[in-house]
């Protein structure tokens, strides 16, 4: 199991403010704020931003991305729309997708630093 993930950002204050709004639709809030990092989660920090002021934006074609679980299709759509409204770039509109083992509903964004973040909702199949 993965406990947490971290991404690098050039402007920690701006990125933390952006992610506070982008992650709210999937139930994540800023739980920790330090001079060089900020952590988001539900009960403990699962998604971290680490300040790297001198870095260049991450190329969008690295193949790396972080996928965060969403509670519903509406939450996926809301995260995507919020991100676009705040200056992120769409990297995959909200919609059904086929994963290795199951279908899901997801969307991808690129933040201002080039980090690719996905929101995914996996409906229960009874």
C-alpha positions as CSV (number, residue, x, y, z in Angstrom):
1,X,0.0,0.0,0.0
2,X,1.1,3.5,-0.7
3,X,0.9,5.8,2.4
4,X,1.4,9.2,0.7
5,X,2.7,10.9,-2.4
6,X,4.6,14.2,-3.0
7,X,4.9,16.5,-5.9
8,X,7.3,19.4,-6.4
9,X,6.0,22.9,-7.0
10,X,7.8,26.1,-7.7
11,X,5.6,28.4,-5.7
12,X,4.4,26.7,-2.5
13,X,1.9,29.4,-1.4
14,X,0.3,29.7,-4.8
15,X,0.1,25.9,-5.3
16,X,-1.2,25.3,-1.8
17,X,-4.0,27.9,-2.4
18,X,-4.8,26.2,-5.8
19,X,-4.9,22.7,-4.4
20,X,-7.0,23.8,-1.4
21,X,-9.8,24.6,-3.9
22,X,-9.0,21.8,-6.5
23,X,-9.0,19.0,-3.9
24,X,-12.1,20.1,-1.9
25,X,-14.5,18.3,-4.2
26,X,-12.9,15.0,-3.4
27,X,-12.9,15.6,0.3
28,X,-9.2,16.5,0.8
29,X,-8.2,19.5,2.9
30,X,-4.9,21.1,3.8
31,X,-3.9,19.5,7.1
32,X,-0.3,20.5,7.5
33,X,1.5,23.7,6.5
34,X,5.3,24.0,6.9
35,X,7.8,26.4,5.4
36,X,8.8,24.0,2.6
37,X,5.7,21.7,2.3
38,X,2.0,21.4,2.6
39,X,0.0,18.2,3.2
40,X,-3.5,17.4,2.2
41,X,-5.8,14.6,3.2
42,X,-8.9,13.6,5.0
43,X,-7.5,12.6,8.4
44,X,-3.8,12.6,7.7
45,X,-1.7,14.1,4.9
46,X,-1.7,11.7,1.9
47,X,-0.9,14.3,-0.8
48,X,2.1,16.6,-0.3
49,X,3.4,19.7,-2.1
50,X,7.2,20.2,-1.7
51,X,8.7,23.6,-2.5
52,X,11.3,23.5,-5.3
53,X,11.5,27.2,-6.3
54,X,14.3,26.7,-8.8
55,X,12.9,23.8,-10.8
56,X,11.6,24.0,-14.3
57,X,8.1,22.9,-15.1
58,X,7.7,19.1,-15.4
59,X,7.3,18.0,-19.0
60,X,3.8,16.8,-19.6
61,X,4.9,13.6,-21.3
62,X,6.9,12.0,-18.5
63,X,4.3,9.3,-18.0
64,X,4.1,10.0,-14.3
65,X,0.9,11.0,-12.6
66,X,-0.8,10.8,-9.3
67,X,-4.4,9.4,-9.1
68,X,-6.6,10.4,-6.2
69,X,-9.9,8.6,-5.4
70,X,-13.1,10.6,-5.7
71,X,-16.4,9.8,-4.0
72,X,-18.5,10.3,-7.1
73,X,-18.6,11.2,-10.8
74,X,-19.8,14.7,-9.8
75,X,-16.8,15.1,-7.6
76,X,-14.5,14.2,-10.5
77,X,-16.2,16.7,-12.7
78,X,-16.1,19.4,-10.0
79,X,-12.4,18.9,-9.4
80,X,-11.7,19.1,-13.2
81,X,-13.8,22.3,-13.6
82,X,-12.3,23.9,-10.5
83,X,-8.8,23.2,-11.7
84,X,-9.5,24.6,-15.2
85,X,-11.0,27.7,-13.7
86,X,-7.9,28.2,-11.6
87,X,-5.5,28.0,-14.5
88,X,-4.7,24.3,-14.7
89,X,-4.8,22.6,-18.1
90,X,-7.1,19.7,-19.0
91,X,-5.2,16.5,-19.8
92,X,-8.2,14.2,-20.1
93,X,-11.8,15.3,-19.8
94,X,-14.1,13.7,-17.3
95,X,-15.5,10.5,-18.6
96,X,-15.5,6.7,-18.5
97,X,-12.2,4.9,-18.7
98,X,-11.0,1.3,-18.8
99,X,-8.3,0.5,-16.2
100,X,-6.4,-2.8,-16.1
101,X,-8.9,-4.5,-14.0
102,X,-12.1,-2.5,-14.1
103,X,-14.0,0.5,-15.6
104,X,-14.0,3.8,-13.8
105,X,-14.9,7.5,-14.2
106,X,-11.9,9.8,-14.3
107,X,-10.3,13.1,-15.4
108,X,-6.8,14.4,-15.7
109,X,-5.3,17.9,-15.1
110,X,-1.9,19.4,-15.4
111,X,-1.1,22.0,-12.7
112,X,1.0,25.1,-13.4
113,X,4.2,23.1,-12.7
114,X,3.3,20.4,-15.1
115,X,2.3,17.8,-12.5
116,X,-0.4,15.4,-13.9
117,X,-3.1,14.7,-11.3
118,X,-6.0,12.4,-11.9
119,X,-9.3,12.1,-10.1
120,X,-11.0,8.7,-10.3
121,X,-14.3,7.3,-9.1
122,X,-14.7,3.5,-9.1
123,X,-18.4,2.6,-8.9
124,X,-19.3,-0.4,-6.9
125,X,-20.4,-3.4,-8.8
126,X,-22.7,-5.7,-6.8
